[in-house]
């Protein structure tokens, strides 16, 4: 959905991808080039696709609109490991009982709104620069 070179934001669906698009805009103003990838699969990750698509990034941030345990982020990380890529993978999603509220309130609580995604990407960048 959007080209980038520093970090790949992976998710699916109009709600998460809208948050990711706004996050990519904020990151661009800070000099971070974020690619936006709408995952083509919900229940599997193709290893060849992962190898060819993600090999150029240093970091991948996955967006799950459900629990991160056993979610798409875990599947992406497993595919990355199977093909031998050495990437920093960070998954954002539910880690506790989902809160009630408007879409905006729920996304913000679970870090799936644009500011939450920006914080996650910034954390990945800081971690990479610290570990070199």
N, CA, C and O atoms as a Tinker XYZ file with bonds, in Angstrom:
   528  protein
     1  N      0.811000   -1.193000    0.000000    73     2
     2  CA     0.000000    0.000000    0.000000    64     1     3
     3  C      0.857000    1.261000    0.000000    63     2     4     5
     4  O      0.427000    2.321000   -0.455000    81     3
     5  N      2.085000    1.126000    0.521000    73     3     6
     6  CA     2.975000    2.289000    0.590000    64     5     7
     7  C      4.404000    1.773000    0.620000    63     6     8     9
     8  O      4.729000    0.862000    1.381000    81     7
     9  N      5.255000    2.359000   -0.210000    73     7    10
    10  CA     6.667000    1.986000   -0.229000    64     9    11
    11  C      7.390000    2.605000    0.966000    63    10    12    13
    12  O      7.000000    3.658000    1.471000    81    11
    13  N      8.430000    1.943000    1.395000    73    11    14
    14  CA     9.265000    2.444000    2.464000    64    13    15
    15  C     10.524000    1.603000    2.540000    63    14    16    17
    16  O     10.620000    0.564000    1.887000    81    15
    17  N     11.492000    2.044000    3.332000    73    15    18
    18  CA    12.766000    1.329000    3.360000    64    17    19
    19  C     13.277000    1.013000    4.762000    63    18    20    21
    20  O     14.116000    0.125000    4.911000    81    19
    21  N     12.806000    1.700000    5.784000    73    19    22
    22  CA    13.350000    1.490000    7.128000    64    21    23
    23  C     12.627000    0.399000    7.905000    63    22    24    25
    24  O     13.263000   -0.442000    8.541000    81    23
    25  N     11.325000    0.413000    7.854000    73    23    26
    26  CA    10.504000   -0.510000    8.640000    64    25    27
    27  C      9.289000   -0.910000    7.809000    63    26    28    29
    28  O      8.772000   -0.117000    7.022000    81    27
    29  N      8.843000   -2.147000    7.995000    73    27    30
    30  CA     7.617000   -2.612000    7.331000    64    29    31
    31  C      6.516000   -2.726000    8.377000    63    30    32    33
    32  O      6.700000   -3.369000    9.411000    81    31
    33  N      5.379000   -2.107000    8.110000    73    31    34
    34  CA     4.196000   -2.235000    8.942000    64    33    35
    35  C      3.275000   -3.226000    8.251000    63    34    36    37
    36  O      2.823000   -2.977000    7.134000    81    35
    37  N      2.991000   -4.353000    8.910000    73    35    38
    38  CA     2.171000   -5.407000    8.319000    64    37    39
    39  C      0.862000   -5.537000    9.093000    63    38    40    41
    40  O      0.855000   -5.631000   10.320000    81    39
    41  N     -0.227000   -5.541000    8.362000    73    39    42
    42  CA    -1.539000   -5.709000    8.969000    64    41    43
    43  C     -2.540000   -6.062000    7.904000    63    42    44    45
    44  O     -2.175000   -6.463000    6.798000    81    43
    45  N     -3.811000   -5.912000    8.239000    73    43    46
    46  CA    -4.863000   -6.194000    7.271000    64    45    47
    47  C     -6.128000   -5.472000    7.710000    63    46    48    49
    48  O     -6.317000   -5.168000    8.888000    81    47
    49  N     -6.972000   -5.212000    6.753000    73    47    50
    50  CA    -8.270000   -4.613000    7.032000    64    49    51
    51  C     -8.236000   -3.103000    7.083000    63    50    52    53
    52  O     -7.200000   -2.505000    7.370000    81    51
    53  N     -9.367000   -2.491000    6.804000    73    51    54
    54  CA    -9.416000   -1.031000    6.690000    64    53    55
    55  C     -9.134000   -0.292000    7.988000    63    54    56    57
    56  O     -8.534000    0.782000    7.944000    81    55
    57  N     -9.533000   -0.809000    9.129000    73    55    58
    58  CA    -9.331000   -0.090000   10.384000    64    57    59
    59  C     -7.850000   -0.021000   10.763000    63    58    60    61
    60  O     -7.329000    1.056000   11.053000    81    59
    61  N     -7.175000   -1.178000   10.758000    73    59    62
    62  CA    -5.752000   -1.185000   11.116000    64    61    63
    63  C     -4.892000   -0.505000   10.065000    63    62    64    65
    64  O     -3.933000    0.191000   10.395000    81    63
    65  N     -5.232000   -0.706000    8.809000    73    63    66
    66  CA    -4.407000   -0.116000    7.761000    64    65    67
    67  C     -4.549000    1.406000    7.727000    63    66    68    69
    68  O     -3.616000    2.106000    7.332000    81    67
    69  N     -5.701000    1.917000    8.135000    73    67    70
    70  CA    -5.855000    3.370000    8.248000    64    69    71
    71  C     -4.958000    3.906000    9.352000    63    70    72    73
    72  O     -4.282000    4.919000    9.170000    81    71
    73  N     -4.949000    3.225000   10.506000    73    71    74
    74  CA    -4.040000    3.635000   11.589000    64    73    75
    75  C     -2.591000    3.575000   11.123000    63    74    76    77
    76  O     -1.807000    4.485000   11.397000    81    75
    77  N     -2.238000    2.509000   10.421000    73    75    78
    78  CA    -0.862000    2.347000    9.946000    64    77    79
    79  C     -0.497000    3.437000    8.944000    63    78    80    81
    80  O      0.626000    3.940000    8.956000    81    79
    81  N     -1.436000    3.802000    8.077000    73    79    82
    82  CA    -1.170000    4.870000    7.093000    64    81    83
    83  C     -0.863000    6.179000    7.814000    63    82    84    85
    84  O      0.102000    6.864000    7.476000    81    83
    85  N     -1.677000    6.527000    8.801000    73    83    86
    86  CA    -1.440000    7.761000    9.556000    64    85    87
    87  C     -0.120000    7.687000   10.318000    63    86    88    89
    88  O      0.589000    8.688000   10.421000    81    87
    89  N      0.213000    6.526000   10.846000    73    87    90
    90  CA     1.497000    6.355000   11.531000    64    89    91
    91  C      2.653000    6.560000   10.558000    63    90    92    93
    92  O      3.644000    7.206000   10.896000    81    91
    93  N      2.528000    6.014000    9.356000    73    91    94
    94  CA     3.589000    6.171000    8.346000    64    93    95
    95  C      3.775000    7.645000    7.983000    63    94    96    97
    96  O      4.897000    8.089000    7.743000    81    95
    97  N      2.688000    8.393000    7.944000    73    95    98
    98  CA     2.783000    9.834000    7.670000    64    97    99
    99  C      3.554000   10.546000    8.782000    63    98   100   101
   100  O      4.414000   11.383000    8.506000    81    99
   101  N      3.248000   10.216000   10.027000    73    99   102
   102  CA     3.948000   10.817000   11.170000    64   101   103
   103  C      5.421000   10.425000   11.148000    63   102   104   105
   104  O      6.297000   11.268000   11.342000    81   103
   105  N      5.687000    9.156000   10.912000    73   103   106
   106  CA     7.071000    8.681000   10.870000    64   105   107
   107  C      7.861000    9.362000    9.750000    63   106   108   109
   108  O      9.035000    9.687000    9.929000    81   107
   109  N      7.228000    9.577000    8.604000    73   107   110
   110  CA     7.905000   10.241000    7.478000    64   109   111
   111  C      8.348000   11.641000    7.867000    63   110   112   113
   112  O      9.429000   12.080000    7.474000    81   111
   113  N      7.528000   12.348000    8.633000    73   111   114
   114  CA     7.911000   13.702000    9.082000    64   113   115
   115  C      9.133000   13.655000    9.998000    63   114   116   117
   116  O      9.869000   14.634000   10.122000    81   115
   117  N      9.338000   12.488000   10.644000    73   115   118
   118  CA    10.503000   12.312000   11.520000    64   117   119
   119  C     11.676000   11.632000   10.813000    63   118   120   121
   120  O     12.664000   11.261000   11.447000    81   119
   121  N     11.557000   11.472000    9.489000    73   119   122
   122  CA    12.644000   10.905000    8.705000    64   121   123
   123  C     12.689000    9.390000    8.667000    63   122   124   125
   124  O     13.701000    8.822000    8.257000    81   123
   125  N     11.623000    8.716000    9.083000    73   123   126
   126  CA    11.561000    7.260000    9.057000    64   125   127
   127  C     10.665000    6.840000    7.898000    63   126   128   129
   128  O      9.512000    7.260000    7.804000    81   127
   129  N     11.207000    6.011000    7.025000    73   127   130
   130  CA    10.485000    5.539000    5.853000    64   129   131
   131  C      9.809000    4.205000    6.171000    63   130   132   133
   132  O     10.475000    3.179000    6.308000    81   131
   133  N      8.477000    4.229000    6.288000    73   131   134
   134  CA     7.725000    3.030000    6.668000    64   133   135
   135  C      6.923000    2.507000    5.481000    63   134   136   137
   136  O      6.092000    3.215000    4.911000    81   135
   137  N      7.189000    1.261000    5.124000    73   135   138
   138  CA     6.371000    0.586000    4.112000    64   137   139
   139  C      5.107000    0.093000    4.787000    63   138   140   141
   140  O      5.120000   -0.265000    5.965000    81   139
   141  N      4.037000    0.076000    4.053000    73   139   142
   142  CA     2.747000   -0.385000    4.570000    64   141   143
   143  C      2.295000   -1.555000    3.723000    63   142   144   145
   144  O      2.072000   -1.413000    2.521000    81   143
   145  N      2.157000   -2.725000    4.356000    73   143   146
   146  CA     1.829000   -3.945000    3.625000    64   145   147
   147  C      0.554000   -4.546000    4.191000    63   146   148   149
   148  O      0.496000   -4.934000    5.357000    81   147
   149  N     -0.467000   -4.616000    3.345000    73   147   150
   150  CA    -1.728000   -5.266000    3.700000    64   149   151
   151  C     -1.537000   -6.754000    3.429000    63   150   152   153
   152  O     -1.458000   -7.178000    2.276000    81   151
   153  N     -1.463000   -7.543000    4.498000    73   151   154
   154  CA    -1.163000   -8.966000    4.349000    64   153   155
   155  C     -2.206000   -9.672000    3.477000    63   154   156   157
   156  O     -3.410000   -9.497000    3.669000    81   155
   157  N     -1.737000  -10.457000    2.534000    73   155   158
   158  CA    -2.670000  -11.137000    1.633000    64   157   159
   159  C     -3.308000  -12.389000    2.226000    63   158   160   161
   160  O     -4.228000  -12.947000    1.628000    81   159
   161  N     -2.833000  -12.847000    3.405000    73   159   162
   162  CA    -3.376000  -14.060000    4.013000    64   161   163
   163  C     -3.758000  -13.779000    5.451000    63   162   164   165
   164  O     -3.105000  -12.986000    6.129000    81   163
   165  N     -4.808000  -14.424000    5.915000    73   163   166
   166  CA    -5.198000  -14.292000    7.317000    64   165   167
   167  C     -4.762000  -15.484000    8.147000    63   166   168   169
   168  O     -4.618000  -15.359000    9.363000    81   167
   169  N     -4.550000  -16.629000    7.531000    73   167   170
   170  CA    -4.282000  -17.834000    8.319000    64   169   171
   171  C     -2.957000  -18.509000    8.006000    63   170   172   173
   172  O     -2.701000  -19.606000    8.503000    81   171
   173  N     -2.118000  -17.894000    7.207000    73   171   174
   174  CA    -0.802000  -18.460000    6.917000    64   173   175
   175  C      0.083000  -17.362000    6.336000    63   174   176   177
   176  O     -0.407000  -16.318000    5.906000    81   175
   177  N      1.372000  -17.608000    6.327000    73   175   178
   178  CA     2.330000  -16.692000    5.702000    64   177   179
   179  C      3.175000  -17.522000    4.751000    63   178   180   181
   180  O      3.780000  -18.512000    5.161000    81   179
   181  N      3.220000  -17.136000    3.514000    73   179   182
   182  CA     4.005000  -17.836000    2.508000    64   181   183
   183  C      5.486000  -17.510000    2.711000    63   182   184   185
   184  O      5.869000  -16.340000    2.711000    81   183
   185  N      6.309000  -18.533000    2.881000    73   183   186
   186  CA     7.736000  -18.323000    3.143000    64   185   187
   187  C      8.439000  -17.588000    2.010000    63   186   188   189
   188  O      9.243000  -16.692000    2.266000    81   187
   189  N      8.153000  -17.950000    0.766000    73   187   190
   190  CA     8.796000  -17.269000   -0.369000    64   189   191
   191  C      8.421000  -15.795000   -0.393000    63   190   192   193
   192  O      9.261000  -14.932000   -0.644000    81   191
   193  N      7.149000  -15.520000   -0.130000    73   191   194
   194  CA     6.701000  -14.127000   -0.082000    64   193   195
   195  C      7.450000  -13.384000    1.019000    63   194   196   197
   196  O      7.946000  -12.280000    0.797000    81   195
   197  N      7.536000  -13.984000    2.204000    73   195   198
   198  CA     8.227000  -13.344000    3.332000    64   197   199
   199  C      9.685000  -13.053000    2.975000    63   198   200   201
   200  O     10.187000  -11.961000    3.239000    81   199
   201  N     10.357000  -14.029000    2.377000    73   199   202
   202  CA    11.769000  -13.848000    2.028000    64   201   203
   203  C     11.953000  -12.721000    1.021000    63   202   204   205
   204  O     12.831000  -11.876000    1.195000    81   203
   205  N     11.144000  -12.698000   -0.021000    73   203   206
   206  CA    11.334000  -11.692000   -1.070000    64   205   207
   207  C     10.828000  -10.311000   -0.660000    63   206   208   209
   208  O     11.397000   -9.302000   -1.074000    81   207
   209  N      9.777000  -10.251000    0.141000    73   207   210
   210  CA     9.176000   -8.963000    0.491000    64   209   211
   211  C      9.856000   -8.294000    1.669000    63   210   212   213
   212  O     10.008000   -7.073000    1.676000    81   211
   213  N     10.267000   -9.058000    2.659000    73   211   214
   214  CA    10.739000   -8.480000    3.913000    64   213   215
   215  C     12.253000   -8.412000    4.039000    63   214   216   217
   216  O     12.752000   -7.824000    4.999000    81   215
   217  N     12.999000   -8.989000    3.110000    73   215   218
   218  CA    14.459000   -9.090000    3.242000    64   217   219
   219  C     15.171000   -7.748000    3.302000    63   218   220   221
   220  O     16.280000   -7.674000    3.831000    81   219
   221  N     14.573000   -6.687000    2.781000    73   219   222
   222  CA    15.256000   -5.393000    2.731000    64   221   223
   223  C     15.061000   -4.549000    3.981000    63   222   224   225
   224  O     15.685000   -3.497000    4.118000    81   223
   225  N     14.202000   -4.994000    4.896000    73   223   226
   226  CA    13.910000   -4.194000    6.086000    64   225   227
   227  C     14.731000   -4.666000    7.277000    63   226   228   229
   228  O     15.077000   -5.843000    7.382000    81   227
   229  N     15.036000   -3.740000    8.166000    73   227   230
   230  CA    15.695000   -4.098000    9.408000    64   229   231
   231  C     14.702000   -4.427000   10.498000    63   230   232   233
   232  O     15.007000   -5.181000   11.422000    81   231
   233  N     13.507000   -3.859000   10.389000    73   231   234
   234  CA    12.480000   -4.075000   11.400000    64   233   235
   235  C     11.130000   -4.296000   10.742000    63   234   236   237
   236  O     10.829000   -3.746000    9.682000    81   235
   237  N     10.327000   -5.120000   11.407000    73   235   238
   238  CA     8.957000   -5.391000   10.976000    64   237   239
   239  C      8.062000   -5.204000   12.189000    63   238   240   241
   240  O      8.330000   -5.752000   13.258000    81   239
   241  N      6.997000   -4.429000   12.021000    73   239   242
   242  CA     6.005000   -4.261000   13.076000    64   241   243
   243  C      4.700000   -4.827000   12.545000    63   242   244   245
   244  O      4.186000   -4.381000   11.519000    81   243
   245  N      4.167000   -5.819000   13.258000    73   243   246
   246  CA     2.907000   -6.439000   12.844000    64   245   247
   247  C      1.773000   -5.899000   13.695000    63   246   248   249
   248  O      1.945000   -5.610000   14.879000    81   247
   249  N      0.618000   -5.767000   13.075000    73   247   250
   250  CA    -0.569000   -5.227000   13.730000    64   249   251
   251  C     -1.642000   -6.302000   13.757000    63   250   252   253
   252  O     -2.139000   -6.713000   12.708000    81   251
   253  N     -1.999000   -6.755000   14.941000    73   251   254
   254  CA    -3.039000   -7.773000   15.103000    64   253   255
   255  C     -4.247000   -7.139000   15.784000    63   254   256   257
   256  O     -4.107000   -6.504000   16.829000    81   255
   257  N     -5.428000   -7.304000   15.202000    73   255   258
   258  CA    -6.632000   -6.771000   15.854000    64   257   259
   259  C     -7.257000   -7.820000   16.773000    63   258   260   261
   260  O     -8.469000   -7.852000   16.984000    81   259
   261  N     -6.398000   -8.663000   17.305000    73   259   262
   262  CA    -6.793000   -9.701000   18.255000    64   261   263
   263  C     -5.565000   -9.997000   19.112000    63   262   264   265
   264  O     -4.598000   -9.235000   19.085000    81   263
   265  N     -5.589000  -11.078000   19.862000    73   263   266
   266  CA    -4.450000  -11.394000   20.727000    64   265   267
   267  C     -3.194000  -11.654000   19.907000    63   266   268   269
   268  O     -3.247000  -12.278000   18.847000    81   267
   269  N     -2.061000  -11.166000   20.413000    73   267   270
   270  CA    -0.799000  -11.385000   19.706000    64   269   271
   271  C     -0.319000  -12.825000   19.846000    63   270   272   273
   272  O      0.384000  -13.334000   18.973000    81   271
   273  N     -0.696000  -13.483000   20.942000    73   271   274
   274  CA    -0.328000  -14.896000   21.098000    64   273   275
   275  C     -0.991000  -15.713000   20.005000    63   274   276   277
   276  O     -2.212000  -15.685000   19.850000    81   275
   277  N     -0.189000  -16.434000   19.256000    73   275   278
   278  CA    -0.660000  -17.277000   18.160000    64   277   279
   279  C     -1.334000  -16.485000   17.043000    63   278   280   281
   280  O     -2.110000  -17.050000   16.273000    81   279
   281  N     -1.055000  -15.206000   16.946000    73   279   282
   282  CA    -1.662000  -14.352000   15.926000    64   281   283
   283  C     -0.810000  -14.256000   14.680000    63   282   284   285
   284  O      0.160000  -14.996000   14.508000    81   283
   285  N     -1.187000  -13.335000   13.817000    73   283   286
   286  CA    -0.461000  -13.160000   12.568000    64   285   287
   287  C      0.974000  -12.734000   12.786000    63   286   288   289
   288  O      1.867000  -13.146000   12.045000    81   287
   289  N      1.205000  -11.911000   13.798000    73   287   290
   290  CA     2.574000  -11.497000   14.086000    64   289   291
   291  C      3.477000  -12.683000   14.385000    63   290   292   293
   292  O      4.627000  -12.726000   13.950000    81   291
   293  N      2.946000  -13.644000   15.131000    73   291   294
   294  CA     3.710000  -14.863000   15.433000    64   293   295
   295  C      3.962000  -15.661000   14.157000    63   294   296   297
   296  O      5.034000  -16.239000   13.984000    81   295
   297  N      2.975000  -15.691000   13.269000    73   295   298
   298  CA     3.159000  -16.406000   12.005000    64   297   299
   299  C      4.192000  -15.712000   11.125000    63   298   300   301
   300  O      4.997000  -16.373000   10.468000    81   299
   301  N      4.170000  -14.381000   11.111000    73   299   302
   302  CA     5.165000  -13.627000   10.339000    64   301   303
   303  C      6.557000  -13.888000   10.906000    63   302   304   305
   304  O      7.495000  -14.144000   10.150000    81   303
   305  N      6.700000  -13.824000   12.232000    73   303   306
   306  CA     8.004000  -14.060000   12.861000    64   305   307
   307  C      8.505000  -15.470000   12.561000    63   306   308   309
   308  O      9.694000  -15.661000   12.307000    81   307
   309  N      7.614000  -16.456000   12.588000    73   307   310
   310  CA     8.018000  -17.835000   12.284000    64   309   311
   311  C      8.476000  -17.959000   10.839000    63   310   312   313
   312  O      9.468000  -18.636000   10.566000    81   311
   313  N      7.776000  -17.322000    9.911000    73   311   314
   314  CA     8.172000  -17.368000    8.502000    64   313   315
   315  C      9.531000  -16.702000    8.311000    63   314   316   317
   316  O     10.376000  -17.205000    7.570000    81   315
   317  N      9.737000  -15.577000    8.976000    73   315   318
   318  CA    11.022000  -14.874000    8.889000    64   317   319
   319  C     12.146000  -15.780000    9.392000    63   318   320   321
   320  O     13.217000  -15.843000    8.790000    81   319
   321  N     11.895000  -16.478000   10.496000    73   319   322
   322  CA    12.906000  -17.394000   11.034000    64   321   323
   323  C     13.155000  -18.568000   10.088000    63   322   324   325
   324  O     14.301000  -18.965000    9.878000    81   323
   325  N     12.084000  -19.122000    9.518000    73   323   326
   326  CA    12.244000  -20.279000    8.622000    64   325   327
   327  C     13.096000  -19.951000    7.406000    63   326   328   329
   328  O     13.843000  -20.803000    6.925000    81   327
   329  N     12.989000  -18.710000    6.897000    73   327   330
   330  CA    13.753000  -18.365000    5.692000    64   329   331
   331  C     15.113000  -17.758000    6.030000    63   330   332   333
   332  O     15.860000  -17.366000    5.133000    81   331
   333  N     15.435000  -17.679000    7.324000    73   331   334
   334  CA    16.766000  -17.255000    7.738000    64   333   335
   335  C     17.013000  -15.761000    7.730000    63   334   336   337
   336  O     18.167000  -15.332000    7.718000    81   335
   337  N     15.960000  -14.955000    7.738000    73   335   338
   338  CA    16.153000  -13.502000    7.809000    64   337   339
   339  C     16.405000  -13.096000    9.257000    63   338   340   341
   340  O     15.826000  -13.664000   10.184000    81   339
   341  N     17.267000  -12.118000    9.436000    73   339   342
   342  CA    17.550000  -11.607000   10.780000    64   341   343
   343  C     16.925000  -10.224000   10.876000    63   342   344   345
   344  O     17.556000   -9.215000   10.561000    81   343
   345  N     15.671000  -10.198000   11.318000    73   343   346
   346  CA    14.926000   -8.948000   11.423000    64   345   347
   347  C     14.398000   -8.789000   12.837000    63   346   348   349
   348  O     14.098000   -9.769000   13.519000    81   347
   349  N     14.290000   -7.550000   13.261000    73   347   350
   350  CA    13.631000   -7.229000   14.511000    64   349   351
   351  C     12.130000   -7.243000   14.236000    63   350   352   353
   352  O     11.656000   -6.480000   13.394000    81   351
   353  N     11.372000   -8.099000   14.933000    73   351   354
   354  CA     9.922000   -8.201000   14.744000    64   353   355
   355  C      9.241000   -7.795000   16.036000    63   354   356   357
   356  O      9.543000   -8.326000   17.105000    81   355
   357  N      8.329000   -6.858000   15.930000    73   355   358
   358  CA     7.557000   -6.406000   17.083000    64   357   359
   359  C      6.083000   -6.514000   16.724000    63   358   360   361
   360  O      5.660000   -5.991000   15.693000    81   359
   361  N      5.296000   -7.183000   17.557000    73   359   362
   362  CA     3.868000   -7.352000   17.292000    64   361   363
   363  C      3.055000   -6.504000   18.253000    63   362   364   365
   364  O      3.272000   -6.521000   19.464000    81   363
   365  N      2.113000   -5.763000   17.685000    73   363   366
   366  CA     1.180000   -4.956000   18.473000    64   365   367
   367  C     -0.187000   -5.612000   18.365000    63   366   368   369
   368  O     -0.607000   -6.008000   17.277000    81   367
   369  N     -0.866000   -5.725000   19.465000    73   367   370
   370  CA    -2.207000   -6.284000   19.482000    64   369   371
   371  C     -2.670000   -6.452000   20.905000    63   370   372   373
   372  O     -2.127000   -5.841000   21.825000    81   371
   373  N     -3.659000   -7.270000   21.081000    73   371   374
   374  CA    -4.216000   -7.476000   22.406000    64   373   375
   375  C     -3.317000   -8.380000   23.230000    63   374   376   377
   376  O     -2.907000   -9.453000   22.786000    81   375
   377  N     -3.020000   -7.924000   24.441000    73   375   378
   378  CA    -2.239000   -8.716000   25.383000    64   377   379
   379  C     -3.011000   -8.903000   26.688000    63   378   380   381
   380  O     -2.566000   -9.612000   27.591000    81   379
   381  N     -4.159000   -8.264000   26.771000    73   379   382
   382  CA    -5.020000   -8.403000   27.938000    64   381   383
   383  C     -6.470000   -8.408000   27.459000    63   382   384   385
   384  O     -6.733000   -8.395000   26.257000    81   383
   385  N     -7.389000   -8.425000   28.386000    73   383   386
   386  CA    -8.802000   -8.463000   28.027000    64   385   387
   387  C     -9.143000   -7.199000   27.242000    63   386   388   389
   388  O     -8.814000   -6.097000   27.681000    81   387
   389  N     -9.798000   -7.340000   26.087000    73   387   390
   390  CA   -10.142000   -6.160000   25.288000    64   389   391
   391  C    -11.032000   -5.194000   26.077000    63   390   392   393
   392  O    -11.931000   -5.604000   26.811000    81   391
   393  N    -10.757000   -3.928000   25.906000    73   391   394
   394  CA   -11.576000   -2.915000   26.567000    64   393   395
   395  C    -12.807000   -2.615000   25.719000    63   394   396   397
   396  O    -12.855000   -2.921000   24.527000    81   395
   397  N    -13.783000   -2.020000   26.355000    73   395   398
   398  CA   -14.983000   -1.571000   25.653000    64   397   399
   399  C    -14.837000   -0.090000   25.358000    63   398   400   401
   400  O    -14.188000    0.643000   26.104000    81   399
   401  N    -15.440000    0.336000   24.278000    73   399   402
   402  CA   -15.423000    1.744000   23.921000    64   401   403
   403  C    -15.585000    1.902000   22.430000    63   402   404   405
   404  O    -15.866000    0.941000   21.714000    81   403
   405  N    -15.408000    3.119000   21.973000    73   403   406
   406  CA   -15.460000    3.381000   20.535000    64   405   407
   407  C    -14.250000    2.736000   19.865000    63   406   408   409
   408  O    -13.293000    2.352000   20.536000    81   407
   409  N    -14.298000    2.623000   18.565000    73   407   410
   410  CA   -13.145000    2.075000   17.841000    64   409   411
   411  C    -11.871000    2.834000   18.203000    63   410   412   413
   412  O    -10.836000    2.224000   18.469000    81   411
   413  N    -11.947000    4.163000   18.213000    73   411   414
   414  CA   -10.770000    4.981000   18.500000    64   413   415
   415  C    -10.241000    4.710000   19.912000    63   414   416   417
   416  O     -9.030000    4.613000   20.111000    81   415
   417  N    -11.144000    4.586000   20.893000    73   415   418
   418  CA   -10.720000    4.337000   22.268000    64   417   419
   419  C    -10.069000    2.967000   22.421000    63   418   420   421
   420  O     -9.054000    2.827000   23.103000    81   419
   421  N    -10.654000    1.964000   21.787000    73   419   422
   422  CA   -10.113000    0.605000   21.881000    64   421   423
   423  C     -8.750000    0.527000   21.195000    63   422   424   425
   424  O     -7.807000   -0.040000   21.748000    81   423
   425  N     -8.646000    1.093000   19.995000    73   423   426
   426  CA    -7.359000    1.085000   19.289000    64   425   427
   427  C     -6.285000    1.789000   20.110000    63   426   428   429
   428  O     -5.161000    1.297000   20.212000    81   427
   429  N     -6.619000    2.934000   20.694000    73   427   430
   430  CA    -5.634000    3.675000   21.492000    64   429   431
   431  C     -5.210000    2.878000   22.717000    63   430   432   433
   432  O     -4.022000    2.827000   23.037000    81   431
   433  N     -6.152000    2.263000   23.403000    73   431   434
   434  CA    -5.818000    1.487000   24.605000    64   433   435
   435  C     -4.837000    0.361000   24.295000    63   434   436   437
   436  O     -3.922000    0.093000   25.074000    81   435
   437  N     -5.030000   -0.289000   23.164000    73   435   438
   438  CA    -4.197000   -1.445000   22.811000    64   437   439
   439  C     -3.002000   -1.072000   21.934000    63   438   440   441
   440  O     -2.309000   -1.958000   21.436000    81   439
   441  N     -2.751000    0.225000   21.738000    73   439   442
   442  CA    -1.589000    0.669000   20.974000    64   441   443
   443  C     -1.709000    0.461000   19.485000    63   442   444   445
   444  O     -0.701000    0.439000   18.777000    81   443
   445  N     -2.940000    0.306000   18.991000    73   443   446
   446  CA    -3.155000    0.067000   17.561000    64   445   447
   447  C     -3.615000    1.310000   16.811000    63   446   448   449
   448  O     -4.006000    1.222000   15.647000    81   447
   449  N     -3.572000    2.459000   17.461000    73   447   450
   450  CA    -3.849000    3.714000   16.771000    64   449   451
   451  C     -2.529000    4.258000   16.219000    63   450   452   453
   452  O     -1.469000    3.695000   16.492000    81   451
   453  N     -2.582000    5.330000   15.458000    73   451   454
   454  CA    -1.363000    5.870000   14.840000    64   453   455
   455  C     -0.285000    6.203000   15.881000    63   454   456   457
   456  O      0.864000    5.804000   15.693000    81   455
   457  N     -0.608000    6.917000   16.973000    73   455   458
   458  CA     0.450000    7.197000   17.956000    64   457   459
   459  C      1.042000    5.925000   18.577000    63   458   460   461
   460  O      2.243000    5.878000   18.842000    81   459
   461  N      0.231000    4.908000   18.809000    73   459   462
   462  CA     0.740000    3.649000   19.354000    64   461   463
   463  C      1.684000    2.955000   18.396000    63   462   464   465
   464  O      2.711000    2.413000   18.807000    81   463
   465  N      1.339000    2.971000   17.119000    73   463   466
   466  CA     2.213000    2.359000   16.111000    64   465   467
   467  C      3.520000    3.137000   16.007000    63   466   468   469
   468  O      4.590000    2.540000   15.884000    81   467
   469  N      3.441000    4.459000   16.054000    73   467   470
   470  CA     4.659000    5.285000   16.018000    64   469   471
   471  C      5.544000    4.953000   17.218000    63   470   472   473
   472  O      6.761000    4.838000   17.073000    81   471
   473  N      4.946000    4.798000   18.401000    73   471   474
   474  CA     5.740000    4.440000   19.596000    64   473   475
   475  C      6.429000    3.091000   19.400000    63   474   476   477
   476  O      7.597000    2.938000   19.758000    81   475
   477  N      5.727000    2.123000   18.842000    73   475   478
   478  CA     6.314000    0.797000   18.623000    64   477   479
   479  C      7.476000    0.871000   17.642000    63   478   480   481
   480  O      8.522000    0.266000   17.875000    81   479
   481  N      7.302000    1.599000   16.557000    73   479   482
   482  CA     8.375000    1.738000   15.568000    64   481   483
   483  C      9.564000    2.465000   16.188000    63   482   484   485
   484  O     10.709000    2.062000   15.988000    81   483
   485  N      9.305000    3.517000   16.928000    73   483   486
   486  CA    10.388000    4.263000   17.577000    64   485   487
   487  C     11.146000    3.374000   18.553000    63   486   488   489
   488  O     12.369000    3.464000   18.659000    81   487
   489  N     10.424000    2.519000   19.265000    73   487   490
   490  CA    11.070000    1.576000   20.186000    64   489   491
   491  C     11.972000    0.606000   19.426000    63   490   492   493
   492  O     13.078000    0.305000   19.875000    81   491
   493  N     11.506000    0.116000   18.280000    73   491   494
   494  CA    12.336000   -0.789000   17.456000    64   493   495
   495  C     13.590000   -0.086000   16.987000    63   494   496   497
   496  O     14.675000   -0.667000   17.012000    81   495
   497  N     13.456000    1.156000   16.561000    73   495   498
   498  CA    14.603000    1.913000   16.053000    64   497   499
   499  C     15.604000    2.150000   17.178000    63   498   500   501
   500  O     16.809000    1.989000   16.983000    81   499
   501  N     15.109000    2.531000   18.356000    73   499   502
   502  CA    16.012000    2.746000   19.502000    64   501   503
   503  C     16.721000    1.456000   19.877000    63   502   504   505
   504  O     17.923000    1.459000   20.142000    81   503
   505  N     15.975000    0.342000   19.901000    73   503   506
   506  CA    16.564000   -0.954000   20.260000    64   505   507
   507  C     17.643000   -1.347000   19.257000    63   506   508   509
   508  O     18.705000   -1.832000   19.647000    81   507
   509  N     17.378000   -1.140000   17.964000    73   507   510
   510  CA    18.363000   -1.487000   16.935000    64   509   511
   511  C     19.607000   -0.621000   17.042000    63   510   512   513
   512  O     20.722000   -1.117000   16.886000    81   511
   513  N     19.427000    0.674000   17.308000    73   511   514
   514  CA    20.599000    1.552000   17.397000    64   513   515
   515  C     21.387000    1.255000   18.659000    63   514   516   517
   516  O     22.603000    1.442000   18.684000    81   515
   517  N     20.711000    0.791000   19.719000    73   515   518
   518  CA    21.395000    0.452000   20.968000    64   517   519
   519  C     22.203000   -0.836000   20.818000    63   518   520   521
   520  O     23.319000   -0.942000   21.327000    81   519
   521  N     21.616000   -1.830000   20.102000    73   519   522
   522  CA    22.295000   -3.121000   19.957000    64   521   523
   523  C     23.204000   -3.158000   18.739000    63   522   524   525
   524  O     24.022000   -4.065000   18.586000    81   523
   525  N     23.048000   -2.150000   17.865000    73   523   526
   526  CA    23.918000   -1.988000   16.723000    64   525   527
   527  C     23.791000   -3.044000   15.737000    63   526   528
   528  O     24.478000   -3.022000   14.716000    81   527
